[in-house]
Amino acid sequence: MPDTVVITRPAAQAGPLAAKIAALGLPVQLLPLLEIHALDGAEECARLQAVLARLRDYALVVFVSPNAIDCVFAHLEAWPAGVPLAVVGEGSRMALAAHGVTEANASITSPLDTARSDSEHLLLALDLPALRGKRVLIVRGDGGRDFLADGLRGAGATVEFVTAYRRQVPALTPALRATLEQLLQHNNDWIITSSEALRGLLALLAALGETGGEKQAVAKMQQQHLIVPHARIAQTAAALGFARVTLTGSGDAGVLAALQSRP
């Protein structure tokens, strides 16, 4: 069994999974590799608020993550009636429900297979012919993939983006340095939920090794076992030199099953 299960999700999404893993009797370490920050630029905030004021202009509003939902609802009292939504995974459905938006009062589309919560399977679930000639809004953090937008445009929809939050790799504080150094001394399972987070981890290790230990720190990390929910992340991990990678599919159930099956 691993010494520790390291959860690298943003802090706001880590708690429920941490509780489930602890219930299995496994030690858990929370190590958010991406920080979620509200917009602080006046121009970006004004654009977000202007877009939210005209949500009824869109035939569909797509949220790429629970963070996008939480940041939007910080500016909304209620979801406008009759405006359909789409989300990538069950975590986003739960975030909507926390803000009072459910199938009982809104049209919500998500991947039909909850174990395949990604943009590719969301496209398969959408009624693309009905969106031809219509306007679709994608709410996301700064940057992000264009796969979903490309698929919607290919179906004839007009796609707009709005940034609702910013992602940032945490600063290498003395406390974080000590945590990373301690974790690398043991055989752990690392739950990695985005390619960006994994690249951020290696950037932190590079900073950790500025005194000459960079290669050693990276080599130790590459020997750790990664648990990832998507093939795209597994491909990133392989390209970055990780050989011990378990692909689980989306959702906490797959992660828990992978941990329970470990020798």
Accessible surface in RSA format (square Angstrom, percent):
REM  Atomic radii and reference values for relative SASA: ProtOr
REM  Chains: A
REM  Algorithm: Lee & Richards
REM  Probe-radius: 1.40
REM  Slices: 20
REM RES _ NUM      All-atoms   Total-Side   Main-Chain    Non-polar    All polar
REM                ABS   REL    ABS   REL    ABS   REL    ABS   REL    ABS   REL
RES MET A   1   123.46  63.9  75.54  50.0  47.91 114.1  67.10  57.0  56.36  74.7
RES PRO A   2     8.26   6.0   0.64   0.6   7.62  27.7   0.66   0.5   7.60  47.3
RES ASP A   3    68.73  48.1  55.36  55.1  13.37  31.6  15.83  37.3  52.90  52.8
RES THR A   4    25.79  18.3  25.75  26.1   0.04   0.1   5.08   6.8  20.71  31.3
RES VAL A   5     0.00   0.0   0.00   0.0   0.00   0.0   0.00   0.0   0.00   0.0
RES VAL A   6     0.00   0.0   0.00   0.0   0.00   0.0   0.00   0.0   0.00   0.0
RES ILE A   7     0.30   0.2   0.00   0.0   0.30   0.7   0.00   0.0   0.30   0.8
RES THR A   8     1.37   1.0   0.00   0.0   1.37   3.3   0.00   0.0   1.37   2.1
RES ARG A   9    44.11  18.5  43.88  22.4   0.24   0.6   6.95   9.5  37.16  22.5
RES PRO A  10    21.93  16.0  21.93  20.0   0.00   0.0  21.93  18.1   0.00   0.0
RES ALA A  11    72.97  67.1  55.39  85.5  17.58  40.0  56.12  79.0  16.85  44.6
RES ALA A  12    82.65  76.0  43.08  66.5  39.57  90.0  55.61  78.3  27.03  71.6
RES GLN A  13    39.24  21.9  32.42  23.7   6.82  16.2  29.64  63.1   9.60   7.3
RES ALA A  14     0.51   0.5   0.51   0.8   0.00   0.0   0.51   0.7   0.00   0.0
RES GLY A  15    38.26  47.2   0.00   N/A  38.26  47.2  32.58  89.4   5.69  12.7
RES PRO A  16    76.86  56.0  67.04  61.1   9.82  35.7  75.90  62.7   0.96   5.9
RES LEU A  17     0.00   0.0   0.00   0.0   0.00   0.0   0.00   0.0   0.00   0.0
RES ALA A  18    15.56  14.3  14.92  23.0   0.65   1.5  14.92  21.0   0.64   1.7
RES ALA A  19    64.35  59.2  50.75  78.3  13.60  30.9  58.50  82.4   5.85  15.5
RES LYS A  20    92.00  44.9  85.48  52.4   6.52  15.5  56.82  51.1  35.18  37.5
RES ILE A  21     0.00   0.0   0.00   0.0   0.00   0.0   0.00   0.0   0.00   0.0
RES ALA A  22    56.54  52.0  42.30  65.3  14.24  32.4  43.00  60.6  13.55  35.9
RES ALA A  23    89.84  82.6  46.54  71.8  43.30  98.5  58.89  82.9  30.94  82.0
RES LEU A  24    67.92  37.8  35.93  25.7  31.98  80.4  41.45  29.1  26.47  71.2
RES GLY A  25    65.00  80.2   0.00   N/A  65.00  80.2  36.68 100.6  28.32  63.4
RES LEU A  26    17.14   9.5  12.77   9.1   4.37  11.0  13.23   9.3   3.91  10.5
RES PRO A  27    70.89  51.7  58.44  53.3  12.45  45.2  70.11  57.9   0.78   4.8
RES VAL A  28    46.37  30.5  11.10  10.0  35.27  85.0  11.10   9.6  35.27  95.7
RES GLN A  29    59.33  33.2  57.07  41.7   2.25   5.4   3.17   6.7  56.16  42.6
RES LEU A  30    84.42  47.0  70.46  50.4  13.95  35.1  70.46  49.5  13.95  37.5
RES LEU A  31     7.92   4.4   7.82   5.6   0.10   0.2   7.92   5.6   0.00   0.0
RES PRO A  32    40.85  29.8  36.61  33.4   4.23  15.4  36.61  30.2   4.23  26.3
RES LEU A  33     0.33   0.2   0.33   0.2   0.00   0.0   0.33   0.2   0.00   0.0
RES LEU A  34    10.80   6.0  10.02   7.2   0.79   2.0  10.02   7.0   0.79   2.1
RES GLU A  35    62.30  35.8  57.90  43.8   4.39  10.5  24.91  48.2  37.38  30.5
RES ILE A  36    48.99  27.9  20.69  15.4  28.30  68.2  20.69  14.9  28.30  76.8
RES HIS A  37    76.24  41.7  73.42  51.0   2.82   7.2  54.10  55.8  22.14  25.8
RES ALA A  38    77.70  71.4  60.66  93.6  17.04  38.8  60.93  85.8  16.77  44.4
RES LEU A  39    18.77  10.5   3.07   2.2  15.70  39.5   3.07   2.2  15.70  42.2
RES ASP A  40   130.74  91.6  97.38  96.9  33.37  78.9  41.65  98.0  89.09  88.8
RES GLY A  41    28.43  35.1   0.00   N/A  28.43  35.1  28.37  77.8   0.06   0.1
RES ALA A  42    87.91  80.8  69.04 106.5  18.87  42.9  76.68 108.0  11.23  29.7
RES GLU A  43   150.85  86.6 140.00 105.9  10.85  25.8  59.89 115.8  90.96  74.3
RES GLU A  44    50.89  29.2  46.92  35.5   3.96   9.4  32.42  62.7  18.47  15.1
RES CYS A  45    32.10  24.3  31.98  35.7   0.12   0.3  13.37  33.9  18.73  20.2
RES ALA A  46    58.15  53.5  49.62  76.6   8.53  19.4  53.94  76.0   4.21  11.2
RES ARG A  47   107.43  45.1 100.23  51.1   7.20  17.1  57.04  78.0  50.39  30.5
RES LEU A  48     1.74   1.0   1.71   1.2   0.03   0.1   1.71   1.2   0.03   0.1
RES GLN A  49    94.33  52.7  87.57  64.0   6.76  16.1  26.10  55.6  68.23  51.7
RES ALA A  50    56.02  51.5  44.36  68.5  11.67  26.5  52.88  74.5   3.14   8.3
RES VAL A  51     0.46   0.3   0.46   0.4   0.00   0.0   0.46   0.4   0.00   0.0
RES LEU A  52    13.26   7.4   5.86   4.2   7.40  18.6   5.86   4.1   7.40  19.9
RES ALA A  53    91.89  84.5  47.11  72.7  44.78 101.9  59.73  84.1  32.15  85.2
RES ARG A  54    79.63  33.4  74.48  38.0   5.15  12.3  44.68  61.1  34.95  21.2
RES LEU A  55     3.77   2.1   2.02   1.4   1.75   4.4   2.02   1.4   1.75   4.7
RES ARG A  56   169.81  71.3 143.35  73.1  26.46  63.0  58.71  80.2 111.10  67.3
RES ASP A  57    73.80  51.7  51.30  51.1  22.51  53.2  12.43  29.3  61.37  61.2
RES TYR A  58     7.41   3.5   0.00   0.0   7.41  19.3   1.10   0.8   6.31   7.8
RES ALA A  59    32.29  29.7  14.19  21.9  18.10  41.2  24.51  34.5   7.78  20.6
RES LEU A  60     7.78   4.3   7.78   5.6   0.00   0.0   7.78   5.5   0.00   0.0
RES VAL A  61     0.25   0.2   0.25   0.2   0.00   0.0   0.25   0.2   0.00   0.0
RES VAL A  62     0.00   0.0   0.00   0.0   0.00   0.0   0.00   0.0   0.00   0.0
RES PHE A  63     0.65   0.3   0.65   0.4   0.00   0.0   0.65   0.4   0.00   0.0
RES VAL A  64    48.73  32.1  32.78  29.7  15.95  38.4  32.78  28.5  15.95  43.3
RES SER A  65    19.90  16.8  18.47  24.6   1.44   3.3  19.90  42.4   0.00   0.0
RES PRO A  66    29.73  21.7  29.73  27.1   0.00   0.0  29.73  24.5   0.00   0.0
RES ASN A  67    15.90  11.0  14.87  14.4   1.03   2.5   1.03   2.5  14.87  14.4
RES ALA A  68     0.00   0.0   0.00   0.0   0.00   0.0   0.00   0.0   0.00   0.0
RES ILE A  69     0.00   0.0   0.00   0.0   0.00   0.0   0.00   0.0   0.00   0.0
RES ASP A  70    57.94  40.6  51.63  51.4   6.31  14.9  24.90  58.6  33.03  32.9
RES CYS A  71    22.72  17.2  17.70  19.7   5.03  11.8   7.56  19.2  15.16  16.3
RES VAL A  72     0.18   0.1   0.18   0.2   0.00   0.0   0.18   0.2   0.00   0.0
RES PHE A  73    18.20   9.1   5.51   3.4  12.70  33.0   5.65   3.4  12.55  35.9
RES ALA A  74    84.04  77.3  40.44  62.4  43.60  99.2  52.14  73.4  31.90  84.5
RES HIS A  75    85.09  46.5  49.92  34.7  35.18  90.0  35.35  36.4  49.75  57.9
RES LEU A  76    35.00  19.5  21.02  15.0  13.98  35.1  23.49  16.5  11.51  31.0
RES GLU A  77   186.13 106.9 145.42 110.0  40.72  96.9  65.37 126.4 120.76  98.6
RES ALA A  78    70.28  64.6  56.02  86.5  14.25  32.4  59.52  83.8  10.76  28.5
RES TRP A  79    28.40  11.4   8.72   4.2  19.68  46.2   8.72   4.6  19.68  31.9
RES PRO A  80    17.24  12.6  10.47   9.5   6.77  24.6  17.17  14.2   0.07   0.4
RES ALA A  81    84.60  77.8  65.21 100.6  19.39  44.1  71.06 100.1  13.54  35.9
RES GLY A  82    77.62  95.7   0.00   N/A  77.62  95.7  43.96 120.6  33.66  75.4
RES VAL A  83     7.66   5.0   4.44   4.0   3.22   7.8   5.30   4.6   2.36   6.4
RES PRO A  84    42.00  30.6  41.35  37.7   0.65   2.4  41.81  34.5   0.19   1.2
RES LEU A  85     0.34   0.2   0.00   0.0   0.34   0.9   0.00   0.0   0.34   0.9
RES ALA A  86     0.00   0.0   0.00   0.0   0.00   0.0   0.00   0.0   0.00   0.0
RES VAL A  87     0.00   0.0   0.00   0.0   0.00   0.0   0.00   0.0   0.00   0.0
RES VAL A  88    22.80  15.0  22.80  20.6   0.00   0.0  22.80  19.8   0.00   0.0
RES GLY A  89    11.88  14.7   0.00   N/A  11.88  14.7  10.69  29.3   1.20   2.7
RES GLU A  90    73.32  42.1  70.61  53.4   2.71   6.4  36.14  69.9  37.17  30.4
RES GLY A  91    39.23  48.4   0.00   N/A  39.23  48.4  27.03  74.2  12.20  27.3
RES SER A  92     3.19   2.7   2.42   3.2   0.77   1.8   0.00   0.0   3.19   4.5
RES ARG A  93    55.80  23.4  51.28  26.1   4.52  10.8  21.96  30.0  33.84  20.5
RES MET A  94   132.62  68.7 123.49  81.7   9.14  21.8  99.64  84.7  32.98  43.7
RES ALA A  95    12.88  11.8   5.01   7.7   7.87  17.9  12.39  17.5   0.48   1.3
RES LEU A  96     0.02   0.0   0.02   0.0   0.00   0.0   0.02   0.0   0.00   0.0
RES ALA A  97    49.84  45.8  34.65  53.5  15.20  34.6  34.79  49.0  15.06  39.9
RES ALA A  98    86.40  79.4  43.03  66.4  43.37  98.7  55.47  78.1  30.93  81.9
RES HIS A  99    70.24  38.4  44.60  31.0  25.64  65.6  37.47  38.6  32.77  38.1
RES GLY A 100    45.92  56.6   0.00   N/A  45.92  56.6  33.23  91.2  12.70  28.4
RES VAL A 101     6.61   4.3   5.94   5.4   0.67   1.6   5.95   5.2   0.66   1.8
RES THR A 102    52.67  37.5  49.36  50.0   3.30   7.9  46.97  63.1   5.70   8.6
RES GLU A 103   104.80  60.2  82.11  62.1  22.69  54.0  53.47 103.4  51.33  41.9
RES ALA A 104   100.75  92.6  55.15  85.1  45.60 103.7  67.17  94.6  33.57  88.9
RES ASN A 105    95.76  66.0  62.44  60.3  33.33  80.2  43.98 105.8  51.78  50.0
RES ALA A 106    20.35  18.7   3.49   5.4  16.86  38.4  15.54  21.9   4.81  12.7
RES SER A 107    67.86  57.3  56.15  74.9  11.71  27.0  35.99  76.6  31.87  44.6
RES ILE A 108    13.64   7.8   3.02   2.2  10.62  25.6   3.10   2.2  10.54  28.6
RES THR A 109    36.54  26.0  32.81  33.3   3.73   8.9  12.50  16.8  24.04  36.3
RES SER A 110    11.84  10.0   6.38   8.5   5.47  12.6   0.65   1.4  11.19  15.7
RES PRO A 111     6.34   4.6   1.30   1.2   5.04  18.3   1.30   1.1   5.04  31.3
RES LEU A 112   160.29  89.3 127.26  91.0  33.03  83.0 131.75  92.5  28.53  76.8
RES ASP A 113    69.86  48.9  62.28  62.0   7.58  17.9  28.80  67.8  41.06  41.0
RES THR A 114    75.22  53.5  68.40  69.3   6.82  16.3  37.93  51.0  37.29  56.4
RES ALA A 115    45.25  41.6  42.89  66.2   2.36   5.4  44.78  63.1   0.46   1.2
RES ARG A 116   113.10  47.5 111.75  57.0   1.35   3.2  12.40  16.9 100.70  61.0
RES SER A 117    21.60  18.2   9.44  12.6  12.16  28.0   6.16  13.1  15.44  21.6
RES ASP A 118    13.64   9.6  11.03  11.0   2.61   6.2   5.12  12.0   8.52   8.5
RES SER A 119    20.71  17.5  19.23  25.7   1.48   3.4   0.00   0.0  20.71  29.0
RES GLU A 120    51.18  29.4  48.07  36.4   3.11   7.4  34.60  66.9  16.58  13.5
RES HIS A 121    57.99  31.7  56.41  39.2   1.58   4.1  36.40  37.5  21.59  25.1
RES LEU A 122     0.00   0.0   0.00   0.0   0.00   0.0   0.00   0.0   0.00   0.0
RES LEU A 123    21.23  11.8  19.30  13.8   1.93   4.9  19.73  13.9   1.50   4.0
RES LEU A 124   141.11  78.6 112.28  80.3  28.83  72.5 116.80  82.0  24.32  65.4
RES ALA A 125    24.30  22.3   0.46   0.7  23.84  54.2   2.09   2.9  22.22  58.8
RES LEU A 126    17.65   9.8   5.01   3.6  12.64  31.8   5.87   4.1  11.78  31.7
RES ASP A 127    93.52  65.5  80.38  80.0  13.14  31.1  40.86  96.2  52.67  52.5
RES LEU A 128    42.92  23.9  42.71  30.6   0.21   0.5  42.71  30.0   0.21   0.6
RES PRO A 129   109.92  80.1  90.58  82.6  19.34  70.3  96.31  79.5  13.60  84.5
RES ALA A 130    53.94  49.6  35.17  54.3  18.76  42.7  47.73  67.2   6.21  16.4
RES LEU A 131    15.86   8.8  15.85  11.3   0.01   0.0  15.86  11.1   0.00   0.0
RES ARG A 132   155.76  65.4 141.99  72.4  13.77  32.8  56.30  76.9  99.46  60.3
RES GLY A 133    62.57  77.2   0.00   N/A  62.57  77.2  32.70  89.7  29.87  66.9
RES LYS A 134    99.81  48.7  97.62  59.9   2.18   5.2  61.03  54.9  38.78  41.3
RES ARG A 135    87.49  36.7  84.65  43.1   2.84   6.8  38.64  52.8  48.85  29.6
RES VAL A 136     0.00   0.0   0.00   0.0   0.00   0.0   0.00   0.0   0.00   0.0
RES LEU A 137     0.03   0.0   0.03   0.0   0.00   0.0   0.03   0.0   0.00   0.0
RES ILE A 138     4.07   2.3   4.07   3.0   0.00   0.0   4.07   2.9   0.00   0.0
RES VAL A 139     0.48   0.3   0.48   0.4   0.00   0.0   0.48   0.4   0.00   0.0
RES ARG A 140    38.92  16.3  38.92  19.8   0.00   0.0   5.89   8.1  33.02  20.0
RES GLY A 141     0.00   0.0   0.00   N/A   0.00   0.0   0.00   0.0   0.00   0.0
RES ASP A 142    43.18  30.2  36.43  36.3   6.75  16.0  14.46  34.0  28.72  28.6
RES GLY A 143    45.90  56.6   0.00   N/A  45.90  56.6  34.62  95.0  11.28  25.3
RES GLY A 144    49.37  60.9   0.00   N/A  49.37  60.9  21.24  58.3  28.12  63.0
RES ARG A 145    99.62  41.8  73.13  37.3  26.49  63.1  57.05  78.0  42.57  25.8
RES ASP A 146    71.42  50.0  64.99  64.7   6.42  15.2  15.11  35.6  56.30  56.2
RES PHE A 147    80.22  40.1  73.08  45.3   7.14  18.6  76.63  46.5   3.58  10.3
RES LEU A 148     9.05   5.0   7.96   5.7   1.09   2.7   7.96   5.6   1.09   2.9
RES ALA A 149     0.58   0.5   0.00   0.0   0.58   1.3   0.00   0.0   0.58   1.5
RES ASP A 150    82.52  57.8  72.58  72.2   9.94  23.5  28.47  67.0  54.05  53.9
RES GLY A 151    24.07  29.7   0.00   N/A  24.07  29.7  19.28  52.9   4.79  10.7
RES LEU A 152     0.00   0.0   0.00   0.0   0.00   0.0   0.00   0.0   0.00   0.0
RES ARG A 153   110.35  46.3  95.30  48.6  15.05  35.8  46.80  64.0  63.55  38.5
RES GLY A 154    67.14  82.8   0.00   N/A  67.14  82.8  37.92 104.1  29.23  65.5
RES ALA A 155    14.94  13.7   7.46  11.5   7.48  17.0  13.84  19.5   1.10   2.9
RES GLY A 156    27.88  34.4   0.00   N/A  27.88  34.4  17.07  46.8  10.81  24.2
RES ALA A 157     7.97   7.3   0.01   0.0   7.96  18.1   0.01   0.0   7.96  21.1
RES THR A 158    75.77  53.9  71.32  72.3   4.44  10.6  45.62  61.3  30.15  45.6
RES VAL A 159    15.54  10.2   0.00   0.0  15.54  37.4   0.00   0.0  15.54  42.1
RES GLU A 160    40.18  23.1  35.68  27.0   4.51  10.7  26.12  50.5  14.06  11.5
RES PHE A 161    47.56  23.8  40.11  24.8   7.46  19.4  40.11  24.3   7.46  21.3
RES VAL A 162     2.94   1.9   1.00   0.9   1.94   4.7   2.94   2.6   0.00   0.0
RES THR A 163    37.23  26.5  32.13  32.6   5.10  12.1   6.82   9.2  30.41  46.0
RES ALA A 164     2.43   2.2   0.00   0.0   2.43   5.5   0.00   0.0   2.43   6.4
RES TYR A 165     4.01   1.9   4.01   2.3   0.00   0.0   0.12   0.1   3.89   4.8
RES ARG A 166    82.23  34.5  82.23  41.9   0.00   0.0  32.71  44.7  49.52  30.0
RES ARG A 167    56.02  23.5  40.57  20.7  15.45  36.8   8.09  11.1  47.93  29.1
RES GLN A 168    96.86  54.2  92.68  67.7   4.18   9.9  26.87  57.2  69.99  53.1
RES VAL A 169    49.26  32.4  38.66  35.0  10.60  25.5  38.66  33.6  10.60  28.7
RES PRO A 170    15.55  11.3  12.49  11.4   3.06  11.1  12.49  10.3   3.06  19.0
RES ALA A 171    71.66  65.9  55.90  86.3  15.76  35.9  65.89  92.8   5.77  15.3
RES LEU A 172    44.05  24.5  14.38  10.3  29.67  74.6  14.63  10.3  29.42  79.2
RES THR A 173    65.31  46.5  61.87  62.7   3.44   8.2  58.61  78.7   6.71  10.1
RES PRO A 174   117.06  85.3 108.32  98.7   8.74  31.8 112.04  92.5   5.03  31.2
RES ALA A 175    75.52  69.4  62.41  96.3  13.11  29.8  71.64 100.9   3.88  10.3
RES LEU A 176    22.73  12.7  18.79  13.4   3.94   9.9  22.16  15.6   0.58   1.6
RES ARG A 177    83.87  35.2  83.87  42.8   0.00   0.0  29.08  39.7  54.80  33.2
RES ALA A 178    57.34  52.7  50.92  78.6   6.42  14.6  53.69  75.6   3.65   9.7
RES THR A 179    36.70  26.1  31.79  32.2   4.90  11.7  10.00  13.4  26.70  40.4
RES LEU A 180     0.23   0.1   0.23   0.2   0.00   0.0   0.23   0.2   0.00   0.0
RES GLU A 181    77.86  44.7  75.47  57.1   2.40   5.7  28.23  54.6  49.63  40.5
RES GLN A 182    95.38  53.3  89.69  65.5   5.69  13.5  53.59 114.1  41.78  31.7
RES LEU A 183     3.42   1.9   3.42   2.4   0.01   0.0   3.42   2.4   0.00   0.0
RES LEU A 184    11.85   6.6   4.25   3.0   7.60  19.1   4.25   3.0   7.60  20.4
RES GLN A 185   111.41  62.3  80.50  58.8  30.91  73.6  36.20  77.1  75.21  57.0
RES HIS A 186    79.13  43.2  69.52  48.3   9.61  24.6  54.23  55.9  24.90  29.0
RES ASN A 187    68.53  47.3  63.46  61.3   5.07  12.2  32.97  79.4  35.56  34.4
RES ASN A 188     0.45   0.3   0.45   0.4   0.00   0.0   0.00   0.0   0.45   0.4
RES ASP A 189     0.00   0.0   0.00   0.0   0.00   0.0   0.00   0.0   0.00   0.0
RES TRP A 190     0.15   0.1   0.15   0.1   0.00   0.0   0.15   0.1   0.00   0.0
RES ILE A 191     1.19   0.7   1.19   0.9   0.00   0.0   1.19   0.9   0.00   0.0
RES ILE A 192     0.00   0.0   0.00   0.0   0.00   0.0   0.00   0.0   0.00   0.0
RES THR A 193    41.61  29.6  23.81  24.1  17.80  42.4  17.31  23.3  24.29  36.7
RES SER A 194    32.07  27.1  29.97  40.0   2.10   4.8  31.92  68.0   0.15   0.2
RES SER A 195    15.49  13.1  11.67  15.6   3.82   8.8  11.35  24.2   4.14   5.8
RES GLU A 196    61.73  35.4  59.27  44.8   2.46   5.9  28.90  55.9  32.83  26.8
RES ALA A 197     2.72   2.5   2.72   4.2   0.00   0.0   2.72   3.8   0.00   0.0
RES LEU A 198     0.00   0.0   0.00   0.0   0.00   0.0   0.00   0.0   0.00   0.0
RES ARG A 199   126.49  53.1 119.76  61.1   6.73  16.0  53.02  72.5  73.48  44.5
RES GLY A 200     4.40   5.4   0.00   N/A   4.40   5.4   3.72  10.2   0.68   1.5
RES LEU A 201     0.04   0.0   0.04   0.0   0.00   0.0   0.04   0.0   0.00   0.0
RES LEU A 202    28.01  15.6  24.85  17.8   3.16   7.9  25.24  17.7   2.77   7.5
RES ALA A 203    59.36  54.6  45.21  69.8  14.14  32.2  52.96  74.6   6.40  16.9
RES LEU A 204     8.77   4.9   8.15   5.8   0.62   1.6   8.77   6.2   0.00   0.0
RES LEU A 205     0.19   0.1   0.19   0.1   0.00   0.0   0.19   0.1   0.00   0.0
RES ALA A 206    34.68  31.9  31.72  48.9   2.97   6.7  32.09  45.2   2.60   6.9
RES ALA A 207    30.04  27.6  26.20  40.4   3.84   8.7  28.46  40.1   1.58   4.2
RES LEU A 208    15.86   8.8   8.51   6.1   7.35  18.5   8.51   6.0   7.35  19.8
RES GLY A 209     5.68   7.0   0.00   N/A   5.68   7.0   2.55   7.0   3.12   7.0
RES GLU A 210   143.86  82.6 106.82  80.8  37.04  88.2  42.04  81.3 101.81  83.1
RES THR A 211   137.70  97.9  97.42  98.8  40.28  96.0  84.07 112.9  53.63  81.1
RES GLY A 212    70.50  86.9   0.00   N/A  70.50  86.9  38.62 106.0  31.88  71.4
RES GLY A 213    28.17  34.7   0.00   N/A  28.17  34.7  23.21  63.7   4.96  11.1
RES GLU A 214    77.78  44.7  77.51  58.6   0.27   0.6   9.83  19.0  67.95  55.5
RES LYS A 215   181.67  88.6 174.41 107.0   7.26  17.3 120.63 108.6  61.04  65.0
RES GLN A 216   110.95  62.0 102.65  75.0   8.30  19.8  37.24  79.3  73.71  55.9
RES ALA A 217     9.75   9.0   7.38  11.4   2.37   5.4   9.38  13.2   0.37   1.0
RES VAL A 218    32.32  21.3  32.32  29.3   0.00   0.0  32.32  28.1   0.00   0.0
RES ALA A 219    42.10  38.7  39.99  61.7   2.11   4.8  41.02  57.8   1.08   2.9
RES LYS A 220    58.80  28.7  57.40  35.2   1.39   3.3  38.80  34.9  19.99  21.3
RES MET A 221     0.13   0.1   0.13   0.1   0.00   0.0   0.00   0.0   0.13   0.2
RES GLN A 222    52.31  29.2  47.34  34.6   4.97  11.8   6.98  14.9  45.33  34.4
RES GLN A 223   117.22  65.5 109.53  80.0   7.70  18.3  41.31  87.9  75.92  57.6
RES GLN A 224     9.33   5.2   9.33   6.8   0.00   0.0   0.00   0.0   9.33   7.1
RES HIS A 225    10.15   5.5  10.15   7.1   0.00   0.0   6.77   7.0   3.38   3.9
RES LEU A 226     0.00   0.0   0.00   0.0   0.00   0.0   0.00   0.0   0.00   0.0
RES ILE A 227     0.39   0.2   0.23   0.2   0.15   0.4   0.23   0.2   0.15   0.4
RES VAL A 228     0.16   0.1   0.00   0.0   0.16   0.4   0.16   0.1   0.00   0.0
RES PRO A 229    24.92  18.2  21.71  19.8   3.21  11.7  21.71  17.9   3.21  20.0
RES HIS A 230    29.07  15.9  26.61  18.5   2.46   6.3  27.11  27.9   1.96   2.3
RES ALA A 231    45.19  41.6  41.94  64.7   3.25   7.4  42.01  59.2   3.18   8.4
RES ARG A 232    80.39  33.8  78.14  39.8   2.25   5.4  39.87  54.5  40.52  24.6
RES ILE A 233     5.61   3.2   5.61   4.2   0.00   0.0   5.61   4.0   0.00   0.0
RES ALA A 234    21.89  20.1  18.59  28.7   3.29   7.5  18.97  26.7   2.91   7.7
RES GLN A 235   122.55  68.5 113.62  83.0   8.93  21.3  46.74  99.5  75.81  57.5
RES THR A 236    22.73  16.2  17.46  17.7   5.26  12.5  10.47  14.1  12.25  18.5
RES ALA A 237     0.00   0.0   0.00   0.0   0.00   0.0   0.00   0.0   0.00   0.0
RES ALA A 238    66.65  61.3  48.41  74.7  18.24  41.5  49.57  69.8  17.08  45.2
RES ALA A 239    90.79  83.5  47.45  73.2  43.35  98.6  60.56  85.3  30.23  80.1
RES LEU A 240    51.27  28.6  41.77  29.9   9.49  23.9  47.03  33.0   4.24  11.4
RES GLY A 241    42.49  52.4   0.00   N/A  42.49  52.4  28.36  77.8  14.13  31.7
RES PHE A 242     7.14   3.6   0.00   0.0   7.14  18.6   0.38   0.2   6.76  19.3
RES ALA A 243    94.83  87.2  59.79  92.3  35.04  79.7  66.91  94.2  27.93  74.0
RES ARG A 244    88.96  37.4  82.78  42.2   6.18  14.7  52.36  71.6  36.59  22.2
RES VAL A 245    44.34  29.2  13.13  11.9  31.21  75.2  13.27  11.5  31.08  84.3
RES THR A 246    47.20  33.6  43.63  44.2   3.57   8.5  30.66  41.2  16.54  25.0
RES LEU A 247    85.71  47.7  58.01  41.5  27.70  69.6  58.01  40.7  27.70  74.5
RES THR A 248    31.34  22.3   1.43   1.4  29.91  71.3  10.22  13.7  21.12  31.9
RES GLY A 249     6.06   7.5   0.00   N/A   6.06   7.5   4.75  13.0   1.31   2.9
RES SER A 250    20.23  17.1  12.56  16.8   7.67  17.7   7.44  15.8  12.78  17.9
RES GLY A 251    39.58  48.8   0.00   N/A  39.58  48.8  29.54  81.1  10.04  22.5
RES ASP A 252    26.58  18.6  20.83  20.7   5.74  13.6   7.68  18.1  18.90  18.8
RES ALA A 253    80.09  73.6  68.53 105.8  11.56  26.3  72.67 102.3   7.42  19.7
RES GLY A 254    19.91  24.6   0.00   N/A  19.91  24.6  15.63  42.9   4.28   9.6
RES VAL A 255     4.85   3.2   4.85   4.4   0.00   0.0   4.85   4.2   0.00   0.0
RES LEU A 256    32.02  17.8  32.02  22.9   0.00   0.0  32.02  22.5   0.00   0.0
RES ALA A 257    56.91  52.3  50.07  77.3   6.84  15.6  53.12  74.8   3.79  10.0
RES ALA A 258    12.35  11.4   3.93   6.1   8.42  19.1   9.98  14.1   2.36   6.3
RES LEU A 259     0.26   0.1   0.10   0.1   0.16   0.4   0.10   0.1   0.16   0.4
RES GLN A 260   118.55  66.3  86.99  63.6  31.56  75.1  30.55  65.0  87.99  66.7
RES SER A 261    90.41  76.4  56.53  75.4  33.87  78.0  50.03 106.5  40.38  56.6
RES ARG A 262    42.59  17.9  33.39  17.0   9.20  21.9  11.26  15.4  31.33  19.0
RES PRO A 263   130.18  94.9  92.20  84.0  37.97 138.0 126.18 104.2   3.99  24.8
END  Absolute sums over single chains surface
CHAIN  1 A    12126.3       9095.4       3030.9       7085.2       5041.2
END  Absolute sums over all chains
TOTAL         12126.3       9095.4       3030.9       7085.2       5041.2
